[in-house]
């Protein structure tokens, strides 16, 4: 009798173990799933639901909008390459996001801390073509995907949409962009009601090429002013370009009713002493809105920053003040 009971118990245990072994306990869409996506290199298998993303592509803002789990970022200041931009400091602190370099760097390591990236044990690295020289080193650390863009700082919508495709979040991307466009249209209408068809130029005292200036068109603040707020470019604003480097004499070709002028300290500085500056229509009318280079570098090229900076630019016009 005892032998029969023992045999029965053994059989029950065997069947129970077999049932457990044959059951898939991995939930649908779990962290162990992978998906094959197309990036700038071709096809690559990446986690479908990554839990430890290191972003060195300049896409941290877009990833956070999509509620992705970023543990480290190279979204540092475009001005000094080291500090966390002001509009991101609270988010980085709250989420414990570490800094591992700068996404636009061009040094031998792409200005990335490869050792720190490895120590963080990411399950996914997102990079851009500017770091191509260290692609193999990054790929040896974790699955690595390269955003399909030349990082001209203009195709931010395309980069955002590609993230949505990779992580099955297209609807979330489209909703965010639609809300952004509604906000831009509302601000544009308010400005149009106030100034009509008056014209604009967007200028920057160039910190790299001293003594020269940028005149923006489709890049950064130019995109926000002309393409999002639908303001009219003045004579002298180039067409179909990101922007151009010009000297002060070029100012004589600009016939803008309003000027956005960016510099390191947010003032005209020595430019204000130039006769060609003093003779500009917008300067004579007092319609110059000053902004700080670091702020526009850090906010005018990525999704969260663009939304914030769009409002700052609009408010400068509506309140007839500086970009603050």
C-alpha positions as CSV (number, residue, x, y, z in Angstrom):
1,X,0.0,0.0,0.0
2,X,2.8,2.3,0.9
3,X,4.6,1.5,-2.3
4,X,1.5,2.2,-4.4
5,X,1.0,5.6,-2.7
6,X,4.7,6.5,-3.2
7,X,4.5,5.5,-6.9
8,X,1.3,7.6,-7.3
9,X,3.0,10.6,-5.7
10,X,6.0,10.3,-8.0
11,X,3.8,10.1,-11.1
12,X,1.9,13.3,-10.0
13,X,5.2,15.2,-9.6
14,X,6.5,14.0,-13.0
15,X,3.3,15.2,-14.7
16,X,3.4,18.5,-12.8
17,X,7.0,19.2,-13.7
18,X,6.3,18.3,-17.4
19,X,3.4,20.7,-17.4
20,X,5.5,23.5,-16.0
21,X,8.3,22.8,-18.5
22,X,5.9,22.9,-21.4
23,X,4.3,26.2,-20.4
24,X,5.6,29.5,-21.8
25,X,5.8,31.8,-18.8
26,X,7.1,34.7,-20.8
27,X,4.3,37.3,-21.1
28,X,3.4,38.8,-24.5
29,X,5.7,41.8,-25.3
30,X,8.1,41.0,-22.5
31,X,11.6,42.4,-22.2
32,X,13.0,39.2,-23.8
33,X,11.3,39.8,-27.1
34,X,13.2,41.2,-30.1
35,X,12.1,42.9,-33.2
36,X,14.0,43.4,-36.5
37,X,14.1,47.0,-37.6
38,X,15.7,48.9,-40.4
39,X,18.3,51.6,-39.6
40,X,21.0,53.5,-41.4
41,X,23.1,50.3,-41.4
42,X,20.5,47.9,-42.7
43,X,18.5,45.4,-40.6
44,X,19.2,44.9,-36.9
45,X,17.5,42.9,-34.1
46,X,16.8,45.0,-31.0
47,X,14.8,44.5,-27.9
48,X,11.1,45.2,-28.5
49,X,10.7,46.6,-25.0
50,X,14.1,47.8,-23.9
51,X,14.5,48.6,-20.2
52,X,18.0,50.1,-20.2
53,X,18.5,52.5,-23.1
54,X,21.7,54.5,-23.6
55,X,20.9,57.2,-26.1
56,X,23.9,58.9,-27.8
57,X,21.9,60.0,-30.9
58,X,20.4,63.2,-29.5
59,X,16.9,61.5,-29.2
60,X,16.5,61.5,-25.4
61,X,13.7,64.1,-25.4
62,X,11.7,62.1,-28.0
63,X,12.3,58.8,-26.1
64,X,11.1,60.4,-22.9
65,X,8.0,61.7,-24.6
66,X,7.3,58.1,-25.6
67,X,7.9,57.0,-22.0
68,X,10.9,54.8,-22.9
69,X,13.4,53.8,-20.2
70,X,16.5,55.8,-20.7
71,X,19.4,55.3,-18.3
72,X,22.0,57.4,-19.9
73,X,22.2,60.2,-22.5
74,X,24.5,62.3,-24.7
75,X,21.9,65.1,-24.8
76,X,24.3,67.6,-23.2
77,X,24.6,71.2,-24.1
78,X,25.3,72.1,-27.7
79,X,27.2,75.1,-26.3
80,X,29.7,73.5,-23.9
81,X,29.2,69.8,-24.7
82,X,29.2,68.8,-21.0
83,X,26.3,70.3,-19.0
84,X,22.7,69.1,-19.0
85,X,20.5,71.7,-20.7
86,X,18.4,73.7,-18.3
87,X,15.1,72.4,-19.6
88,X,16.2,68.8,-19.0
89,X,17.9,69.0,-15.6
90,X,14.8,68.2,-13.5
91,X,13.9,65.3,-15.8
92,X,17.4,63.8,-15.7
93,X,17.5,64.1,-11.9
94,X,14.1,62.6,-11.4
95,X,14.8,59.6,-13.7
96,X,18.4,59.1,-12.7
97,X,19.7,59.6,-16.3
98,X,23.5,59.7,-16.4
99,X,25.5,61.7,-18.9
100,X,27.9,59.8,-21.2
101,X,29.1,62.5,-23.6
102,X,27.7,64.7,-26.4
103,X,25.7,63.5,-29.3
104,X,27.2,65.9,-31.8
105,X,30.8,65.3,-31.0
106,X,33.5,64.6,-33.6
107,X,36.5,63.5,-31.7
108,X,38.2,60.1,-32.0
109,X,35.6,58.6,-29.6
110,X,32.8,60.8,-30.8
111,X,32.9,62.6,-27.4
112,X,31.4,59.5,-25.7
113,X,32.5,57.9,-22.5
114,X,32.6,54.3,-23.8
115,X,33.8,52.9,-20.5
116,X,30.9,54.3,-18.6
117,X,28.5,53.1,-21.2
118,X,29.8,49.6,-20.8
119,X,29.6,49.8,-17.0
120,X,25.9,50.7,-17.2
121,X,25.1,47.4,-19.0
122,X,22.5,48.8,-21.4
123,X,20.2,46.4,-23.3
124,X,20.0,48.9,-26.2
125,X,22.2,51.7,-27.6
126,X,20.7,54.3,-30.0
127,X,23.3,56.2,-32.0
128,X,23.7,58.6,-34.9
129,X,26.1,58.7,-37.9
130,X,28.4,61.2,-36.1
131,X,29.6,58.3,-33.9
132,X,30.1,55.9,-36.8
133,X,33.8,55.6,-35.9
134,X,32.9,53.8,-32.7
135,X,30.0,51.8,-34.0
136,X,31.8,48.5,-33.5
137,X,32.8,49.4,-30.0
138,X,29.2,50.3,-29.1
139,X,27.8,47.2,-30.8
140,X,30.1,45.1,-28.7
141,X,28.5,46.5,-25.6
142,X,24.8,46.0,-26.5
143,X,22.5,45.8,-29.5
144,X,23.1,49.1,-31.3
145,X,20.8,50.9,-33.8
146,X,21.6,53.9,-35.8
147,X,18.9,56.5,-36.5
148,X,18.4,56.9,-40.2
149,X,19.4,60.5,-40.6
150,X,22.5,62.6,-41.5
151,X,21.9,64.8,-38.3
152,X,21.4,68.0,-40.3
153,X,19.3,69.1,-37.3
154,X,16.4,69.7,-39.7
155,X,14.8,66.3,-40.0
156,X,13.7,66.1,-36.3
157,X,10.2,64.9,-37.3
158,X,11.6,62.1,-39.4
159,X,13.8,60.9,-36.5
160,X,10.9,61.0,-34.1
161,X,8.7,59.0,-36.5
162,X,11.4,56.4,-36.9
163,X,11.5,55.9,-33.2
164,X,7.8,55.4,-33.3
165,X,8.1,52.7,-36.0
166,X,10.9,50.9,-34.1
167,X,9.0,50.6,-30.8
168,X,5.4,50.4,-32.1
169,X,4.5,53.8,-30.9
170,X,3.5,55.5,-34.2
171,X,0.2,56.7,-32.8
172,X,1.9,58.4,-29.8
173,X,4.3,60.2,-32.1
174,X,1.5,61.3,-34.4
175,X,-0.6,62.6,-31.5
176,X,2.4,64.6,-30.1
177,X,3.2,66.1,-33.4
178,X,-0.5,67.0,-34.1
179,X,-0.8,68.7,-30.7
180,X,2.5,70.6,-31.4
181,X,1.2,71.8,-34.7
182,X,-2.1,73.0,-33.1
183,X,-0.1,75.0,-30.6
184,X,2.1,76.5,-33.3
185,X,-1.0,77.4,-35.4
186,X,-2.6,79.1,-32.4
187,X,0.5,81.2,-31.7
188,X,1.0,82.0,-35.4
189,X,-2.6,83.3,-35.6
190,X,-2.1,85.6,-32.6
191,X,1.1,87.0,-34.0
192,X,-0.5,87.5,-37.5
193,X,-3.4,89.4,-35.8
194,X,-0.9,91.7,-34.2
195,X,1.6,92.4,-37.0
196,X,0.0,91.2,-40.2
197,X,2.5,90.4,-43.0
198,X,5.6,92.2,-41.5
199,X,8.8,90.4,-42.3
200,X,11.5,88.7,-40.1
201,X,15.2,87.8,-40.1
202,X,16.9,85.5,-37.7
203,X,20.5,86.3,-37.0
204,X,23.2,84.9,-34.7
205,X,26.6,86.4,-33.7
206,X,28.7,83.4,-34.6
207,X,30.8,82.0,-31.7
208,X,32.8,79.7,-34.0
209,X,33.6,82.0,-36.8
210,X,34.3,85.2,-34.8
211,X,33.4,88.4,-36.6
212,X,30.8,86.6,-38.7
213,X,27.1,85.8,-38.3
214,X,24.6,83.1,-39.2
215,X,21.4,84.0,-41.0
216,X,19.0,81.2,-40.4
217,X,16.4,79.8,-42.7
218,X,15.3,76.1,-42.3
219,X,17.5,75.2,-39.3
220,X,16.6,75.6,-35.6
221,X,15.2,79.0,-34.8
222,X,14.7,79.7,-38.5
223,X,12.4,76.7,-38.8
224,X,10.4,77.8,-35.7
225,X,10.0,81.3,-37.0
226,X,9.3,80.7,-40.7
227,X,7.9,77.1,-40.9
228,X,6.1,76.7,-37.5
229,X,5.0,80.3,-36.8
230,X,4.5,81.0,-40.5
231,X,6.2,84.4,-40.3
232,X,7.4,86.0,-43.5
233,X,11.2,86.0,-44.4
234,X,12.5,89.4,-45.3
235,X,14.6,90.2,-48.4
236,X,18.1,88.9,-47.8
237,X,17.0,85.7,-46.0
238,X,18.4,82.8,-48.2
239,X,16.0,80.2,-49.5
240,X,16.2,76.4,-49.4
241,X,19.2,76.3,-47.0
242,X,19.7,75.5,-43.3
243,X,21.4,78.9,-43.0
244,X,24.4,80.8,-44.2
245,X,27.5,82.3,-42.6
246,X,27.7,86.0,-43.6
247,X,29.6,89.1,-42.6
248,X,28.2,92.3,-41.2
249,X,28.1,93.9,-44.6
250,X,25.4,91.4,-45.6
251,X,23.1,93.2,-43.2
252,X,22.6,95.9,-45.8
253,X,20.7,93.3,-47.9
254,X,18.3,92.5,-45.1
255,X,15.1,94.5,-45.1
256,X,13.3,93.0,-42.1
257,X,10.6,94.7,-40.0
258,X,11.6,92.4,-37.1
259,X,14.9,90.7,-36.2
260,X,15.7,87.9,-33.8
261,X,19.3,88.3,-32.8
262,X,21.1,85.6,-30.8
263,X,24.5,86.0,-29.1
264,X,26.5,84.5,-26.3
265,X,25.3,87.1,-23.8
266,X,22.0,87.9,-25.4
267,X,23.0,91.4,-26.3
268,X,24.2,93.2,-29.5
269,X,27.7,93.8,-28.2
270,X,30.1,95.2,-30.7
271,X,27.6,94.6,-33.5
272,X,25.5,97.4,-32.0
273,X,28.2,99.9,-32.8
274,X,28.3,99.1,-36.5
275,X,26.7,101.7,-38.9
276,X,25.2,98.9,-41.0
277,X,23.5,97.5,-37.9
278,X,22.1,100.9,-36.9
279,X,20.7,101.5,-40.4
280,X,18.6,98.3,-40.4
281,X,14.9,98.9,-40.5
282,X,14.1,96.7,-37.5
283,X,16.8,98.3,-35.4
284,X,15.6,101.8,-36.2
285,X,12.0,100.7,-35.3
286,X,13.1,99.0,-32.0
287,X,11.9,95.6,-33.2
288,X,14.9,93.5,-32.2
289,X,14.3,90.5,-30.0
290,X,17.5,89.4,-28.3
291,X,18.2,85.7,-27.3
292,X,21.1,83.7,-25.9
293,X,23.0,81.3,-28.1
294,X,23.2,78.5,-25.6
295,X,19.4,78.5,-25.1
296,X,18.6,78.3,-28.8
297,X,21.3,75.7,-29.4
298,X,19.8,73.5,-26.8
299,X,16.1,74.0,-27.4
300,X,15.5,74.8,-31.1
301,X,16.5,71.4,-32.6
302,X,14.7,68.7,-30.5
303,X,11.1,67.9,-29.7
304,X,10.7,69.0,-26.0
305,X,12.9,72.0,-26.5
306,X,11.2,73.1,-29.7
307,X,7.8,73.1,-28.0
308,X,9.2,75.3,-25.2
309,X,11.2,77.6,-27.5
310,X,8.4,78.0,-29.9
311,X,6.4,79.7,-27.1
312,X,9.4,81.8,-26.0
313,X,9.9,83.1,-29.6
314,X,6.2,83.9,-29.9
315,X,6.0,85.6,-26.6
316,X,9.0,87.8,-27.5
317,X,7.0,89.2,-30.4
318,X,3.6,89.4,-28.6
319,X,5.2,91.1,-25.5
320,X,7.7,93.1,-27.6
321,X,10.6,91.8,-25.4
322,X,13.5,89.5,-25.4
323,X,13.5,85.7,-25.8
324,X,13.2,84.5,-22.2
